[in-house]
């Protein structure tokens, strides 16, 4: 088969979506004879090929300086690419105008189009409106978002969702084609090992410090202010005990220098694109901290646990289902002091033992090979279906081109 992914959520330093696509391409190379095409925004328009993997970038303006995300506006060129490729399956990885273009191309080419609901954007991106508006505005915005999601995602052959709870929510809203496809972990690279004392020395972290680690985008939807203020509180109550390591970039990077100056216990690294290098940080840390409350899956939380590093955060997101141990110790309020108290509670536990238990559970339940075998079953069934695919919520017959 020819499989084509297209998404706006992709940049040289982007996070979970890029990780998912990278692992997907690795699976294609190792376990299939299929070809994969990736269409994403880029600095220039170009087509590069490595064996059966093709990357097509469309020249697009940059959204901000830090994440290097770009806004793909030239959907006409995307349609031309799809006409030339003539894929057997298309997967759309974002909820914006590119998704509508993918659906139109699918109807014209008579091929199935899947949507992957990576982010529950009513929670992730509309929080500012909900915070400052009254109840009438909150209800109006959420009603609009729900209506938009149902109209868009009901038109896909399947909507892939990384969480059972989120799938159930979408089905209640009216997205009847939603199916769960949980993500996975590179269990070859993300595995337990001795604490990386050499990495601590390289970073200048005191040998007796309790190391907290955050990996992810530095942006509002990731709840970074709560993380930083929780660390300020920890440093004030327990001076010299905790050291925070942050790996990632984003618009809120501007907040880090003040926290570093106040605490003298914050280390920042821009981005790591190599699983083996990232695994060293997971093994070095005593505790992984994830402050997000809008997560649909929480891939980095799984990676940390796979390496034997327990995690702590704020209960109540779809990520809860992927916390193998210690969820009862997590904060029950989205407040800095509550998160700081949860970190202290976790720090008093036998974290090495709990980390080993979490690692065994992750390695037993999650692997990318399992994820993609399940996904390929959906792809194959859709590709081989001769009639009655579902588009626009209606069933009609298409004659597949021979």
C-alpha positions as CSV (number, residue, x, y, z in Angstrom):
1,X,0.0,0.0,0.0
2,X,0.9,3.7,-0.4
3,X,0.1,5.5,2.9
4,X,0.2,9.2,3.2
5,X,0.2,11.3,6.4
6,X,-0.4,15.0,6.3
7,X,-0.4,17.3,9.3
8,X,0.3,20.9,10.4
9,X,1.7,19.6,13.8
10,X,5.2,18.9,12.5
11,X,8.4,20.8,12.8
12,X,12.1,19.9,13.4
13,X,11.6,20.4,17.1
14,X,8.0,19.3,17.5
15,X,6.8,16.7,20.0
16,X,4.3,13.8,20.2
17,X,2.9,13.9,16.6
18,X,6.4,13.9,15.1
19,X,7.4,11.1,17.5
20,X,4.3,9.1,16.3
21,X,5.1,9.6,12.6
22,X,8.8,8.8,13.1
23,X,7.9,5.5,14.8
24,X,5.3,4.8,12.1
25,X,8.0,5.1,9.4
26,X,10.3,2.9,11.3
27,X,7.6,0.2,11.5
28,X,7.0,0.5,7.7
29,X,10.7,0.0,7.0
30,X,11.1,-3.0,9.4
31,X,7.8,-4.8,9.1
32,X,6.1,-4.0,5.7
33,X,6.8,-3.6,2.0
34,X,4.6,-0.4,1.9
35,X,5.5,3.1,0.9
36,X,5.0,6.1,3.1
37,X,4.5,9.7,2.0
38,X,4.6,12.6,4.5
39,X,3.3,16.0,3.6
40,X,4.1,18.7,6.1
41,X,4.8,22.5,6.1
42,X,8.4,23.5,5.7
43,X,10.8,26.4,4.9
44,X,10.9,25.4,1.2
45,X,8.9,23.2,-1.1
46,X,10.9,20.0,-1.8
47,X,10.6,16.3,-2.1
48,X,13.1,14.0,-0.5
49,X,13.3,10.2,-0.6
50,X,14.9,7.6,1.6
51,X,14.1,4.1,0.2
52,X,10.3,3.7,0.6
53,X,10.0,6.8,2.7
54,X,9.1,10.1,1.0
55,X,8.9,13.5,2.6
56,X,7.2,16.4,0.8
57,X,7.4,19.9,2.4
58,X,5.3,22.8,1.3
59,X,6.7,26.3,1.8
60,X,4.8,27.8,4.7
61,X,5.2,30.9,6.9
62,X,6.5,30.3,10.5
63,X,4.0,30.7,13.3
64,X,6.6,31.6,16.0
65,X,10.4,31.6,16.5
66,X,10.7,29.0,19.1
67,X,8.6,25.9,18.1
68,X,9.4,26.4,14.4
69,X,5.8,25.3,13.6
70,X,4.5,26.6,10.2
71,X,1.1,27.3,8.8
72,X,0.5,25.3,5.6
73,X,-1.7,27.5,3.5
74,X,-1.1,26.2,0.0
75,X,-3.7,23.4,0.0
76,X,-3.8,23.4,-3.7
77,X,-0.3,22.2,-3.9
78,X,-1.1,19.5,-1.3
79,X,-4.0,18.3,-3.6
80,X,-1.6,18.2,-6.6
81,X,0.8,16.1,-4.5
82,X,-2.0,13.7,-3.6
83,X,-3.0,13.5,-7.3
84,X,0.5,12.5,-8.2
85,X,1.0,10.1,-5.4
86,X,-2.4,8.4,-5.6
87,X,-2.1,6.9,-2.2
88,X,-4.3,3.9,-1.0
89,X,-4.9,5.5,2.4
90,X,-4.6,9.1,3.7
91,X,-4.3,10.0,7.4
92,X,-4.9,13.6,8.6
93,X,-3.2,14.5,11.8
94,X,-4.7,17.9,12.7
95,X,-8.2,19.5,12.9
96,X,-7.7,22.4,10.6
97,X,-8.2,23.3,7.0
98,X,-5.7,20.6,5.9
99,X,-8.1,18.0,7.2
100,X,-10.9,19.2,5.0
101,X,-8.5,19.1,2.0
102,X,-7.6,15.6,2.8
103,X,-11.3,14.6,2.9
104,X,-11.9,16.2,-0.5
105,X,-8.9,14.5,-2.0
106,X,-10.1,11.1,-0.6
107,X,-13.5,11.5,-2.3
108,X,-12.0,12.5,-5.6
109,X,-9.5,9.6,-5.5
110,X,-12.0,7.1,-4.1
111,X,-9.8,6.2,-1.2
112,X,-10.4,6.0,2.6
113,X,-9.2,9.0,4.7
114,X,-8.5,8.5,8.4
115,X,-8.3,11.2,11.0
116,X,-6.1,11.0,14.1
117,X,-7.5,13.0,17.0
118,X,-4.2,13.8,18.6
119,X,-5.3,16.8,20.7
120,X,-8.6,17.6,22.4
121,X,-8.3,21.2,21.3
122,X,-11.5,22.6,23.0
123,X,-9.6,22.0,26.3
124,X,-6.1,22.7,25.0
125,X,-6.6,25.8,23.0
126,X,-9.8,27.5,24.1
127,X,-8.9,27.7,27.8
128,X,-8.2,31.4,27.7
129,X,-11.6,32.2,26.3
130,X,-13.2,29.9,28.9
131,X,-11.2,31.5,31.7
132,X,-12.1,35.1,30.9
133,X,-15.6,34.8,29.5
134,X,-18.8,34.3,31.4
135,X,-20.8,31.1,31.5
136,X,-22.7,32.2,28.4
137,X,-19.5,32.6,26.4
138,X,-18.1,29.4,27.7
139,X,-21.2,27.5,26.7
140,X,-21.3,29.1,23.3
141,X,-17.6,28.4,22.6
142,X,-17.9,24.8,23.7
143,X,-21.0,24.3,21.6
144,X,-19.3,25.7,18.6
145,X,-16.2,23.5,19.2
146,X,-18.3,20.4,19.6
147,X,-20.3,21.1,16.5
148,X,-17.1,21.7,14.5
149,X,-15.5,18.5,15.7
150,X,-18.6,16.4,14.9
151,X,-18.9,17.9,11.4
152,X,-15.2,17.3,10.6
153,X,-14.4,14.0,12.2
154,X,-17.7,12.2,11.3
155,X,-16.6,12.4,7.7
156,X,-13.5,10.3,8.1
157,X,-13.5,6.5,7.5
158,X,-12.3,6.2,11.1
159,X,-11.3,8.7,13.7
160,X,-8.3,7.3,15.6
161,X,-8.3,8.4,19.3
162,X,-5.4,7.6,21.8
163,X,-7.7,7.2,24.8
164,X,-10.8,5.1,25.6
165,X,-12.3,7.9,27.7
166,X,-11.8,10.4,24.9
167,X,-13.2,8.0,22.3
168,X,-16.3,7.6,24.5
169,X,-16.7,11.4,24.7
170,X,-16.5,11.8,21.0
171,X,-19.0,9.1,20.5
172,X,-21.4,10.8,22.9
173,X,-21.0,14.0,20.9
174,X,-21.8,12.2,17.7
175,X,-18.5,11.0,16.2
176,X,-19.7,7.5,15.7
177,X,-16.6,6.3,13.8
178,X,-14.2,6.9,16.7
179,X,-12.0,3.9,17.6
180,X,-9.2,3.7,20.2
181,X,-5.6,3.4,19.0
182,X,-3.3,3.9,22.0
183,X,0.2,5.0,21.3
184,X,3.3,3.1,22.2
185,X,6.9,3.3,23.4
186,X,10.2,2.5,21.9
187,X,10.8,-0.3,24.4
188,X,14.3,-1.0,22.9
189,X,15.6,2.4,23.9
190,X,13.3,3.4,26.8
191,X,14.2,0.7,29.3
192,X,15.6,0.7,32.9
193,X,19.2,1.1,33.7
194,X,21.5,2.5,36.4
195,X,21.2,6.2,37.2
196,X,23.3,8.2,34.8
197,X,25.8,9.9,37.2
198,X,28.0,11.0,34.4
199,X,25.2,13.0,32.9
200,X,24.6,14.6,36.2
201,X,28.2,15.7,36.3
202,X,28.1,17.0,32.8
203,X,25.0,19.1,33.7
204,X,26.6,20.4,36.9
205,X,23.9,18.9,39.1
206,X,24.9,18.2,42.8
207,X,25.2,14.5,43.5
208,X,22.8,14.7,46.4
209,X,20.1,16.7,44.5
210,X,16.6,15.2,43.9
211,X,16.3,15.6,40.2
212,X,12.9,16.5,38.7
213,X,12.5,16.2,34.9
214,X,10.0,17.8,32.5
215,X,10.1,17.0,28.7
216,X,7.7,18.7,26.4
217,X,6.7,22.0,24.7
218,X,7.0,25.2,26.8
219,X,3.6,26.6,26.1
220,X,0.4,27.6,27.9
221,X,-1.5,24.5,27.1
222,X,1.2,22.4,28.8
223,X,0.6,24.3,32.0
224,X,4.2,25.5,32.3
225,X,3.5,28.4,34.7
226,X,2.1,25.9,37.3
227,X,5.2,23.8,36.9
228,X,7.6,26.7,37.4
229,X,5.6,28.2,40.3
230,X,5.5,24.8,42.0
231,X,9.3,24.6,41.7
232,X,9.6,28.0,43.2
233,X,7.6,26.9,46.1
234,X,9.7,23.7,46.5
235,X,12.9,25.7,46.4
236,X,11.5,28.1,49.1
237,X,10.4,25.3,51.4
238,X,13.3,22.9,50.8
239,X,16.3,25.0,49.6
240,X,19.0,23.0,47.9
241,X,17.1,19.7,47.8
242,X,15.4,19.8,44.4
243,X,16.9,20.4,40.9
244,X,14.6,20.9,37.9
245,X,15.7,19.8,34.4
246,X,13.6,21.0,31.5
247,X,13.9,19.6,27.9
248,X,11.9,21.4,25.3
249,X,11.2,24.7,23.7
250,X,8.3,27.1,23.1
251,X,7.0,30.6,23.7
252,X,7.2,30.3,27.5
253,X,10.9,29.7,27.4
254,X,11.1,33.4,28.3
255,X,10.0,32.4,31.8
256,X,13.0,30.2,32.5
257,X,15.8,32.7,33.2
258,X,13.9,34.3,36.1
259,X,13.3,30.9,37.7
260,X,16.9,29.9,37.2
261,X,18.1,33.1,38.8
262,X,15.8,32.7,41.8
263,X,16.5,29.1,42.5
264,X,20.0,28.4,41.0
265,X,18.7,24.9,40.4
266,X,17.2,24.8,36.9
267,X,18.8,23.3,33.9
268,X,17.4,23.8,30.4
269,X,18.1,21.8,27.2
270,X,16.6,22.9,23.9
271,X,15.6,19.7,22.2
272,X,16.6,16.0,22.0
273,X,15.7,14.1,18.8
274,X,17.4,10.9,19.8
275,X,15.6,8.3,21.9
276,X,18.8,6.9,23.4
277,X,20.0,10.3,24.5
278,X,16.5,11.2,25.9
279,X,16.5,7.9,27.8
280,X,19.7,9.0,29.6
281,X,17.8,11.9,31.1
282,X,14.9,9.7,32.2
283,X,17.3,7.4,34.0
284,X,19.2,10.3,35.6
285,X,16.0,11.8,37.1
286,X,14.5,10.8,40.3
287,X,11.0,11.8,39.3
288,X,9.3,12.9,36.1
289,X,6.9,15.9,36.4
290,X,4.1,16.4,33.9
291,X,1.8,19.4,34.8
292,X,-0.5,19.1,31.8
293,X,-4.2,18.9,32.4
294,X,-5.3,18.7,28.7
295,X,-3.4,15.6,27.6
296,X,-5.1,13.0,25.4
297,X,-2.4,10.4,26.0
298,X,0.9,11.7,27.7
299,X,3.5,9.9,25.6
300,X,6.5,11.2,27.6
301,X,4.9,9.9,30.8
302,X,5.0,6.4,29.4
303,X,8.6,6.9,28.2
304,X,9.7,8.0,31.6
305,X,8.0,5.0,33.3
306,X,9.4,2.7,30.7
307,X,12.9,3.8,31.8
308,X,12.0,3.2,35.5
309,X,11.4,6.8,36.4
310,X,8.0,7.3,38.2
311,X,5.9,10.3,37.2
312,X,3.8,12.9,39.1
313,X,1.3,15.4,37.9
314,X,-2.2,16.6,38.2
315,X,-5.0,14.1,38.2
316,X,-8.0,14.4,35.9
317,X,-6.8,14.3,32.3
318,X,-7.0,11.4,29.8
319,X,-3.4,10.7,30.7
320,X,-4.4,9.2,34.0
321,X,-5.0,5.8,32.4
322,X,-1.3,5.6,31.4
323,X,0.0,6.1,34.9
324,X,1.2,2.7,36.1
325,X,1.9,3.5,39.8
326,X,1.4,6.4,42.2
327,X,-1.6,8.1,40.7
328,X,-3.1,8.3,44.2
329,X,-0.2,10.6,45.2
330,X,-0.8,13.1,42.3
331,X,-2.2,16.6,42.9
332,X,-6.0,16.8,42.9
333,X,-6.0,20.6,42.1
334,X,-4.5,22.5,39.2
335,X,-2.5,24.7,41.5
336,X,1.3,25.2,42.1
337,X,1.2,24.4,45.8
338,X,-0.9,21.2,45.2
339,X,1.7,20.0,42.6
340,X,4.6,20.9,44.9
341,X,3.0,18.9,47.7
342,X,2.5,15.9,45.4
343,X,6.2,16.0,44.4
344,X,7.1,16.0,48.1
345,X,4.8,13.1,48.8
346,X,6.3,11.1,45.9
347,X,9.9,11.9,46.9
348,X,9.3,10.1,50.2
349,X,8.4,6.8,48.5
350,X,10.7,4.0,47.4
351,X,10.9,5.4,43.9
352,X,13.5,2.9,42.5
353,X,11.2,0.0,43.4
354,X,8.1,1.7,42.1
355,X,10.0,2.7,39.0
356,X,10.8,-1.0,38.3
357,X,7.2,-1.9,38.7
358,X,6.1,0.9,36.3
359,X,8.6,-0.2,33.7
360,X,7.5,-3.8,33.7
361,X,3.8,-2.6,33.2
362,X,4.7,-0.3,30.4
363,X,6.8,-2.8,28.5
364,X,4.1,-5.4,28.9
365,X,1.2,-3.2,27.6
366,X,2.7,-0.7,25.2
367,X,4.9,-1.1,22.2
368,X,4.9,0.6,18.8
369,X,4.8,-2.8,17.0
370,X,1.5,-3.6,18.7
371,X,0.1,-0.1,17.9
372,X,0.9,-0.3,14.2
373,X,-0.2,-3.9,13.7
374,X,-3.6,-2.8,14.9
375,X,-3.5,0.3,12.8
376,X,-2.6,-1.6,9.7
377,X,-5.6,-3.9,10.2
378,X,-7.8,-0.8,10.0
379,X,-5.9,0.4,6.9
380,X,-6.1,-2.9,5.1
381,X,-9.8,-3.4,5.9
382,X,-10.6,0.1,4.6
383,X,-8.4,-0.3,1.5
384,X,-10.0,-3.7,0.6
385,X,-13.5,-2.5,1.1
386,X,-15.2,-2.5,-2.3
387,X,-18.4,-0.6,-1.4
388,X,-20.3,1.4,1.1
389,X,-17.5,3.5,2.7
390,X,-18.8,6.2,5.1
391,X,-18.4,9.8,4.2
392,X,-20.4,12.8,5.5
393,X,-22.2,10.4,7.8
394,X,-23.9,8.7,4.8
395,X,-23.3,5.4,3.0
396,X,-22.9,5.2,-0.7
397,X,-21.2,3.0,-3.2
398,X,-17.9,3.8,-4.8
399,X,-16.2,1.8,-7.6
400,X,-12.5,1.5,-6.7
401,X,-10.2,2.3,-9.6
402,X,-8.4,-0.7,-11.0
